[in-house]
């Protein structure tokens, strides 16, 4: 979403072997649209992001920075869900293969 003017809804599947976060079109389709390699990544909550309207993000963003220094910004459905995603991704980044 950070590379485009509009955010897109995606379905995410977290895997630990190999350590990837695959994303899919929520309307269907078995093949992933892409994947984020998580081994050695850093994931953090984002409290403020320039160039976004406050009502668009509502303080539920988080950022994944891959080992190759690619930045991904994702928006969770709630602050609780954001915390759960961050913890899960941090675990996979440390222990995944």
Buried (B, 14 or more C-beta within 10 A) or exposed (E): BBEEEEBEEBBBEBBBEEBBBBBBEEEEEEEBEEEBBBBEBBBEBBEEBEEBEEEEBEEBBBBBBBEEEEEBBBBBEEEEEBBEBBEBBBBBBEEBE
